[in-house]
Amino acid sequence: MVENIEELSFDIPDSILDEIQQNIQNVIRTFDIPEENKLEVIKQINYIYTRTKYLSMTDELTGLSNRRCFDSSFEKEFLRAKRYNNKLTLVIFDIDFFKQVNDTYGHQCGDYILKQVSNAALQTFRKTDSVFRFGGEEFTVLLTETDIEKAIIPLERFRKTVETLNLSYQNQPIHITVSIGAFQLNDNIFSKEEFLQKADEALYEAKNSGRNKTVLFSNCQ
């Protein structure tokens, strides 16, 4: 028996998991036990299943959607944008000199910084935008129905928000900045891997040219 549902992870499609859960409920209803007992068991199974499904798609530290969720959402938005010619901008940002923060103040401070930057992202971007923790100190954002020219407004607002966060850890003030790269999907991009690479190249340019800046790559780049 699994003692900690946080340790569970599934690579099975959600539709199959939903079908399995429903079948389990149907089996429980056939048990020769009092009806209230059946309902209690079903209630507990539903809770465990819902919690496990949530954890499998969520970064436990920051509360953001995780890499697994990004991969699924990214593919869906990419295919939708290509099919219907929708505007879609992919953003990648990371925390500048994050390793230095960990080395200087420790990993607990690093976790604190990750949470604060994640909160800033959730407060800054639209509810229709999706923010993900991609891995380590790197994050992605899917800006739906947003072209590259309009993306600069929320991205710069977010960058300046992080830059002005009044953060401290164990009475030590900590100044944090982020570097941001973005690329808009266009007809010359034929795979989501190419799309991701272009946004990553924009991030690299932001970091390579001084950090704490936003770089938007145009269609010709």
N, C-alpha and C positions, 0 to 999 in steps of 0.2 A: 504493500500500500504506500502511495506517495504521501509523505508527511508535509511537504512544502510545495504548494501549487505554483510558487514563483519559479520553481525549477523546471516546470513543464514547458515544452515548446513543440509546435506542430509544423510539419511541412505539408500536411494534408490540406487540400482546398477547403475553404470555409463551408462551401455547399455540402461537401461530404460530411464534415463534422456536424453540421446542423441536422443532417439526415440521421446520423448515428445517435445524436441526442434525442431526437424525436422517437426513434425506435426503442431506445431505452425506456422512455416514458411509457410507451405503449406496453412494453413487457411488464413494467411495474404495476400497471393498472390491472393486469391479469392475476396478480398475486392474491392468494386467499388470506388476506389480512384486513383489518378494519380500514375503512375508507380514509379516515383522518391520518392513519399511518402512511398510506400510499401518498397522500398529498404532501406530507412532511418530507418523505424521501425524495419526491419529485422536486420539491422546493430546494432541498439541499443540493441535488444534482444540478439544477438550473443555476444556482449560485456559483458552484464550483466551475461549471462550464463557462458561464459568462465571465467570471473573474479570470480564468485561464486564458480565454480568448482575448480579453483586454490586455493581459500581461504579455501575450505573445506578439502584440502589435505596439507596445508602449515601452519607451525607455524608462526604467524604474527610477533613475536618479532625477531626471529633469521633468518627467511627465509628458514629454513630447512624443509624437509618433516615432517609432524606431526605423532602422534600416530595412527590416522586412516589410514594414508598412510602406515605406518610401518606394521600394522596388515594385510593389503591387500598384500603388497609386500612380507612380510615374509611367508605368506601362499603359495604364488605362487612359491617363490624360494625353499621353503621346499619341496613342491610336485615335482617340477622339479628335484631337486637334488636326491630325493628318487627314482624317476622313471628312471632317466638316469645315476644314480650313479655319479653325479657331485660332485666336492669338494665345500663345503660351510662352511664358518666359521662365527659364530655370535659373535659380540663384544658388550659388554655393558661397558660404562665408565661414571663416574660422577666426578663433581668438588669437590675436597677435602675441607672440612670445609666451604661449601658454606653458610650455615646458619650463621656462624660467620661473614662472609662478610656482609650479609644482616643486621645482628644485629648491626654491628659496623659502617657501612657506609650508610646503607639504601637500600631500594629496587631498587632505580634508579641505584645505583652502581651495584647491583646484575644483573640488566638487561644489563648493560654495559659489565659485565664479561661474561654473557651468549652469547652475540653477538660476543665478541672477541674469545672465545673458539670455537664457531660455525664456525667463519671465518677460524680459524686455522685448523679445521677439513676439511673444504672444500678445503683448499689449500694443505693439506697434503695427503689425500687419493686420489686414482685413480678416474677418471671420471666414470669408470665402477662400483665403489663401491657406495653404497647408505648409506647416513648418515641421521639419524632421531633424532628429539627431542622427547624422549620417555615420558618425563614428568618432571617438576621441573628442577633440575640440572642433570638429567640422560639422556643419549643419547645411541642410538644403531647404529651399523654399520653392513651391510651385505657385507661380502667379498666373492664375487663369484669367483669360480674357484681358490680358495686359500686354501691350507692346513694349519694346525696349525703351522708347522715349518716355513713356509714362512710368516705367519702372523706377526711374531715377528718383522720383519723389518719395515713395515709401522706403526705398533703400537708403537714401541719404538721411531721412528722418530716423531710421533705425540706427545707422552708424553714429549719428550725433547723440542719440539717446544713450547708447552704450558708452560713448566717450565722456559723457557728463554724469554717469552713475557715481553716486557718492558711496563707494564701497570701502569697507575696512574689515580686517580680520585680525582678531586678538589685538585690537587697538592700533593696528598698523594700516594706514591708508593704502589702498591699492588702486592704481589707475589702469583701466582696461580699454583696449580698442579692438576693433575687428576690421578685417579686410574682406571685401565683397567682390565677387565676380558674377556676371549675369550674361545670358545669351538667349535671344528669341528664336524660337523654332521657325525655320523657313523651308522653302522647296528644295534647297540643296542638301538638306539633312534627311537621310534615308533610314536611320536607325536611332534608337534611344541611346545607344552607346556613343554615337557621334555627337549627339545632343549634349550628353553629360560631359564628354571630353571638351567641347567648346566652352561650356561654362567653367570647367576646371581650368582651362587655359586663361580665361579672364581673371579668375581668382589668382592664378600664378602671377599674372601681370601686376595685379594690385599689390601683391606681397613683394614682388621683385622690384617694384618702382617706389617703395617707401612705406608700404603698409598704411593702415588707418585710412583707406580710401575705397571708393567704389569704381570698378572698371566694367563698362558695358561694351561688349563686342558687337559690332554691326554685322549685317548679313555677309559682307564681303570678306570678313576675317575668318 
